[in-house]
Amino acid sequence: MLRRALGVLAAAGALLLTALPASGAVQPLPRAHAHNDYEHERPLLDALDHGFTSVEADIYLVDGELRVGHDPEDLRPGRTLQSLYLDPLARRVRHGSVFPGNRHQALQLLVDIKNDGAATYTELDKVLRTYRKMLTTYHKGRVRPGAVTVVISGDRPRELMAAQERRYAFYDGRLSDLGQGDPGLIPLISDNWTNHFTWRGEGEMPAAERDKLRQIVATAHRDGQRVRFWATPDAAGPARDALWRELVAADVDHLNTDDLAGLESFLRAHDDRREAA
């Protein structure tokens, strides 16, 4: 009996340790977005340990579960949005905040719906309701900030979301939504870099493309929206660094990467240079 009790206590302690930082408070990086975060060894937790303030999870609705994975063959029972993301985040928030020592820094959880948009979102809405105390929410035209902001990407049921009087998630817009000014529904504008820019970090960025990038960001920021691009170069090297430098100079809000350590190193070095200037 005693051995069983000790086993339960040990398991509980291990669970708590996975919900909290491995060592000390990590300074959050407001621009760092973990693309396909669930493919890392420790989904969510590796990103948080590197200071990332935005993480992305792909979900499928299968047998009533919101399973996480890139492709259908990757899905496993029990490997859900709740077990990998929502439950660990709820435990951290109960202990103070997502980022210990920084109660004002929220986390963006970008949820990419991969199948049956309306049905998956309807189930997701039910799930999110049980985590509402930690979430940024929308109610009758007002947004109440929370420790975690859920943004829906992928197969997004826009009309369904827009019609909700109360929401626990927001809509990931595209450049075609730019200038519509509805941060209560669309706080984020995301798009494929290669659909709008020819420059990939080699040589000088064309002046017309630099101007276009900065105009996009200025318009979004005017309307209270943030900007993210995916499909940017992500192989370590001068081209990636050059493109990241242009994104930071243009004040793009989220830099997209699968390389957690690489982006952390880049952003911390950039911040150090700025402080030294």
C-alpha positions as CSV (number, residue, x, y, z in Angstrom):
1,M,0.0,0.0,0.0
2,L,2.8,2.4,1.0
3,R,4.7,1.5,-2.2
4,R,1.6,2.3,-4.3
5,A,1.2,5.6,-2.6
6,L,4.8,6.5,-3.1
7,G,4.4,5.6,-6.8
8,V,1.4,7.9,-7.1
9,L,3.3,10.8,-5.5
10,A,6.3,10.3,-7.7
11,A,4.1,10.3,-10.8
12,A,2.4,13.5,-9.7
13,G,5.8,15.1,-9.1
14,A,7.0,14.1,-12.5
15,L,3.8,15.6,-14.0
16,L,4.4,18.9,-12.2
17,L,8.0,19.1,-13.4
18,T,6.9,18.7,-17.0
19,A,4.5,21.7,-16.5
20,L,7.1,24.0,-15.1
21,P,10.5,25.4,-16.5
22,A,13.5,23.1,-16.0
23,S,15.6,25.9,-14.5
24,G,14.9,29.5,-13.6
25,A,12.8,32.1,-15.4
26,V,13.4,32.3,-19.2
27,Q,13.1,35.7,-20.7
28,P,10.3,35.5,-23.2
29,L,10.9,36.4,-26.9
30,P,7.8,38.2,-28.2
31,R,8.7,37.5,-31.9
32,A,9.4,33.8,-31.6
33,H,6.8,31.4,-33.2
34,A,7.3,27.6,-33.1
35,H,6.0,26.2,-36.4
36,N,4.8,22.6,-36.1
37,D,5.7,22.7,-32.5
38,Y,4.4,19.2,-31.7
39,E,7.2,17.7,-33.7
40,H,9.7,18.6,-31.0
41,E,10.7,16.1,-28.4
42,R,8.7,17.9,-25.7
43,P,5.8,19.7,-27.4
44,L,5.2,23.2,-26.0
45,L,7.7,22.7,-23.2
46,D,10.8,22.9,-25.5
47,A,9.4,26.1,-27.0
48,L,8.8,27.6,-23.7
49,D,12.2,26.7,-22.4
50,H,13.6,28.6,-25.4
51,G,11.4,31.7,-24.6
52,F,8.9,31.2,-27.5
53,T,5.7,33.1,-27.0
54,S,3.8,31.6,-29.9
55,V,3.4,27.9,-30.8
56,E,1.5,26.1,-33.5
57,A,-0.4,22.8,-33.3
58,D,-2.2,21.0,-36.2
59,I,-5.4,19.2,-35.1
60,Y,-7.8,16.6,-36.6
61,L,-11.1,15.6,-35.2
62,V,-11.0,11.8,-34.9
63,D,-13.4,9.7,-32.8
64,G,-14.4,12.8,-30.8
65,E,-10.8,13.7,-30.0
66,L,-8.8,16.7,-31.1
67,R,-5.7,14.8,-32.1
68,V,-2.4,16.5,-32.8
69,G,-0.2,15.7,-35.8
70,H,0.9,16.8,-39.2
71,D,-0.7,14.0,-41.3
72,P,-3.4,11.5,-40.5
73,E,-0.9,8.7,-40.2
74,D,0.8,10.6,-37.4
75,L,-2.3,10.7,-35.2
76,R,-2.5,8.6,-31.9
77,P,-5.3,8.2,-29.4
78,G,-4.7,10.4,-26.4
79,R,-2.2,12.6,-28.1
80,T,-4.6,15.5,-28.1
81,L,-4.6,19.3,-27.9
82,Q,-5.6,19.0,-24.3
83,S,-2.9,16.6,-23.2
84,L,0.0,18.3,-25.2
85,Y,-1.0,22.0,-24.8
86,L,-4.1,23.0,-22.9
87,D,-3.5,21.0,-19.7
88,P,0.2,21.9,-19.3
89,L,-0.7,25.5,-19.9
90,A,-3.5,25.4,-17.4
91,R,-1.1,24.0,-14.8
92,R,1.5,26.7,-15.5
93,V,-1.1,29.5,-15.2
94,R,-2.4,28.1,-11.9
95,H,1.2,28.4,-10.6
96,G,1.3,32.1,-11.6
97,S,1.7,32.6,-15.4
98,V,2.8,30.9,-18.6
99,F,6.2,32.6,-18.2
100,P,7.4,32.7,-14.5
101,G,8.4,36.1,-13.5
102,N,6.5,37.8,-16.4
103,R,2.8,37.9,-15.8
104,H,2.2,40.3,-18.6
105,Q,3.5,38.2,-21.5
106,A,0.7,36.1,-23.1
107,L,1.2,33.0,-25.1
108,Q,-0.4,32.6,-28.6
109,L,-1.6,29.1,-29.4
110,L,-2.1,28.9,-33.1
111,V,-4.4,25.9,-33.8
112,D,-4.3,24.7,-37.4
113,I,-7.5,22.8,-38.2
114,K,-6.7,20.1,-40.8
115,N,-10.1,18.4,-41.3
116,D,-13.8,19.2,-41.2
117,G,-13.5,22.8,-40.3
118,A,-16.9,23.5,-38.9
119,A,-17.2,20.2,-37.0
120,T,-13.7,20.4,-35.6
121,Y,-14.1,24.0,-34.6
122,T,-17.5,23.2,-32.9
123,E,-15.8,20.5,-30.8
124,L,-12.8,22.8,-30.1
125,D,-15.2,25.5,-28.9
126,K,-16.7,23.1,-26.4
127,V,-13.2,22.1,-25.2
128,L,-11.9,25.7,-24.9
129,R,-14.9,26.6,-22.8
130,T,-13.5,24.4,-20.0
131,Y,-10.2,26.4,-20.1
132,R,-11.8,29.8,-20.3
133,K,-10.3,31.2,-17.1
134,M,-6.9,31.3,-18.8
135,L,-8.0,32.3,-22.3
136,T,-8.4,35.6,-24.1
137,T,-12.1,35.8,-24.8
138,Y,-14.5,37.7,-26.9
139,H,-18.0,38.7,-25.7
140,K,-20.5,41.0,-27.4
141,G,-17.8,43.1,-29.1
142,R,-15.4,43.2,-26.2
143,V,-12.1,41.3,-25.9
144,R,-10.9,40.3,-22.4
145,P,-7.1,39.5,-22.4
146,G,-6.0,36.2,-20.9
147,A,-2.7,34.3,-20.3
148,V,-3.3,32.3,-23.5
149,T,-4.8,33.5,-26.8
150,V,-6.0,30.8,-29.2
151,V,-6.0,31.7,-32.9
152,I,-7.6,29.4,-35.5
153,S,-5.8,28.7,-38.7
154,G,-6.1,26.2,-41.5
155,D,-9.7,25.2,-42.3
156,R,-11.3,28.2,-40.5
157,P,-15.1,28.4,-40.4
158,R,-15.2,32.2,-40.6
159,E,-19.0,32.7,-40.7
160,L,-19.5,30.4,-37.8
161,M,-16.8,32.2,-35.7
162,A,-18.0,35.7,-36.7
163,A,-21.6,34.9,-35.7
164,Q,-20.6,33.8,-32.1
165,E,-21.7,36.2,-29.4
166,R,-19.0,34.6,-27.1
167,R,-15.8,33.1,-28.4
168,Y,-12.7,31.5,-26.8
169,A,-10.7,31.8,-30.0
170,F,-9.9,34.1,-32.8
171,Y,-9.4,33.9,-36.6
172,D,-6.1,33.8,-38.4
173,G,-6.5,36.2,-41.4
174,R,-4.7,36.4,-44.7
175,L,-3.3,39.4,-46.6
176,S,-6.7,39.6,-48.4
177,D,-8.1,40.6,-44.9
178,L,-5.6,43.4,-44.5
179,G,-7.2,46.8,-44.0
180,Q,-10.6,45.4,-42.8
181,G,-9.7,46.4,-39.2
182,D,-11.4,43.8,-37.1
183,P,-9.0,42.7,-34.3
184,G,-12.0,41.4,-32.3
185,L,-12.2,38.6,-34.8
186,I,-8.9,38.8,-36.7
187,P,-6.0,39.8,-34.4
188,L,-3.4,38.1,-36.7
189,I,-2.6,38.4,-40.4
190,S,-0.6,35.4,-41.7
191,D,0.4,34.4,-45.2
192,N,2.8,32.4,-47.3
193,W,6.0,34.5,-47.9
194,T,6.6,32.9,-51.3
195,N,3.2,34.0,-52.6
196,H,4.0,37.7,-52.1
197,F,7.8,38.1,-52.2
198,T,10.5,36.8,-54.5
199,W,13.4,37.6,-52.2
200,R,14.7,34.6,-50.2
201,G,17.6,36.2,-48.3
202,E,20.2,36.1,-51.0
203,G,21.8,39.4,-51.9
204,E,20.0,42.7,-51.2
205,M,16.3,42.8,-50.6
206,P,14.7,44.6,-53.5
207,A,13.6,48.1,-52.4
208,A,10.1,47.6,-53.7
209,E,9.7,44.4,-51.7
210,R,11.1,46.1,-48.6
211,D,8.6,48.9,-49.0
212,K,5.7,46.4,-49.6
213,L,6.6,44.5,-46.4
214,R,6.7,47.6,-44.3
215,Q,3.4,48.8,-45.7
216,I,1.8,45.5,-44.8
217,V,3.0,45.7,-41.2
218,A,2.1,49.4,-40.9
219,T,-1.5,48.7,-42.1
220,A,-1.9,45.7,-39.8
221,H,-0.5,47.6,-36.7
222,R,-2.7,50.6,-37.5
223,D,-5.7,48.2,-37.1
224,G,-4.4,46.5,-34.0
225,Q,-3.4,43.3,-35.8
226,R,-0.2,41.3,-35.8
227,V,1.7,39.9,-38.8
228,R,3.3,36.5,-39.4
229,F,4.7,34.8,-42.6
230,W,5.2,31.1,-43.1
231,A,7.4,29.4,-45.7
232,T,10.3,31.7,-45.1
233,P,13.8,30.1,-45.5
234,D,14.5,28.0,-42.4
235,A,17.9,26.4,-43.1
236,A,20.6,27.8,-40.9
237,G,22.9,30.2,-42.8
238,P,23.4,33.8,-44.0
239,A,20.2,33.8,-46.2
240,R,18.0,33.0,-43.2
241,D,19.7,35.5,-41.0
242,A,19.4,38.2,-43.6
243,L,15.6,37.5,-44.1
244,W,15.1,37.5,-40.3
245,R,16.9,40.8,-40.0
246,E,14.6,42.4,-42.6
247,L,11.5,40.9,-40.8
248,V,12.7,42.4,-37.5
249,A,13.5,45.8,-39.1
250,A,10.0,45.9,-40.6
251,D,8.5,45.1,-37.1
252,V,6.9,41.8,-38.2
253,D,5.4,40.4,-35.0
254,H,6.1,36.6,-35.3
255,L,9.2,34.9,-36.9
256,N,8.3,31.4,-38.0
257,T,10.7,28.5,-37.5
258,D,11.2,24.9,-36.7
259,D,14.7,25.7,-35.3
260,L,14.0,26.7,-31.7
261,A,17.6,27.2,-30.7
262,G,18.5,29.0,-33.9
263,L,15.8,31.6,-33.6
264,E,16.4,32.1,-29.9
265,S,20.1,32.7,-30.5
266,F,19.3,35.1,-33.4
267,L,16.8,37.1,-31.4
268,R,18.8,37.3,-28.2
269,A,21.9,38.4,-30.1
270,H,19.8,41.1,-31.9
271,D,18.5,42.3,-28.6
272,D,22.0,42.4,-27.1
273,R,23.2,44.5,-30.1
274,R,20.3,46.9,-29.8
275,E,21.0,47.4,-26.0
276,A,24.7,48.0,-26.7
277,A,24.0,50.6,-29.4
